[in-house]
């Protein structure tokens, strides 16, 4: 009659094997009774099938069941002795669920509030791990905000001025005055900036792109295809 209820996957459960022993039934009959309930809509929430070796080491099918599953299957077991066992099961479920609840509370308490030195040390380690996770999440959130912050109007003006100056220097150095050629070069320069930032339009440039664009601006030279098109004018 010991261990009527155990903890499994952080919930109080019993097994078809223990149920068969306590209610003095053949295990295969208990399995049959549980299998007959598979059409119940929330069957998977109350019963979960597993395997456990028998005394010869051979795998045998068993069911774990929570309080609801036990209540459902035990409804069919009648008699004064069956009622006695049901009451003992209910008491065992209550005790195990209370134990789980207390364990959860201890796990969530601040370490300095726990009197047991071993539990306090365990909780302190958990707190440090939780702190590291929260710190990493905060850093990622900050990075996400920074990455998605639109470029400031001041930096946008600086960028636009630098682009204009870069184009003017190139036109002056190569003595280009034809408006069609100038338009091609302006398009080429603007396109190289957008490619560097990975966006389709200047209005979508983010603050994180500023350094990358500045480097692309310094290194810009017209593409071969643009120079080839300029020969037509």
Steps between C-alpha positions, in 0.01 A plus 500: 500500500805730493552750217143492379576830332831619358626813326549469125562794264426738789155366575352246741424170327443132565547205265283223366730249673450655844128535433474130411688400815301723734159409361605134466437482128696348213715763333376398157145576614599845623668565164181385328290738710730792419514415129120506497516871593710607201200665335480749789599840356771584756630143538857610419495755780401239760684187383839457337627163385850374580703182545652349812703178531344209689687274745660321204618822338240484224326823397136521594245765414378722783308823540580800715190694606442824685228566759232546233600179325494306828158642588361399161632144507426440870134596459438151366654331804232445764467344844600598854862397448520693176365810677772465766768488234348799317519709818861400554579593141333839538704564815819395319423730208436788739830446681703469181341811346571693820862381488528613137347837592746551786792400279386752239473774764852423628633508145349844446604648835799731522798305630540718810147398612579127502622368836630162385865560396499240223174629347624858542820417309301328223267797471794743494650312203162509324478875565839556338395297196168689479691829527727402211199403287323829577820695427542327164135566415535868598810534282321339208197725547727806511677384184165440328386852589826650379496297180149616417541866594460723191803713419482835677415808295842645586687193375273482194593859412869422554468191280320689223766772507782244485336325204468831317862591573621159383315536172621861446863397553471217251335727241768764551791255484371345177360823355154358443231755412252306288175486697420145387840377614457686830159333547654155438777563753253633757291185455809279529616669820156489658461132402835409661386671822172307504682171432739565787205558734295215353190718455301601189468872584686765698198555724548144634859555612547423870742648749700174497575552127679833546856363538457245218369769266783738591755230407318423173500871419877528545565199278243576229597481135248483213418148386623376162142486371442866591824609332397305191158670491665842531677447168164539324493871595 
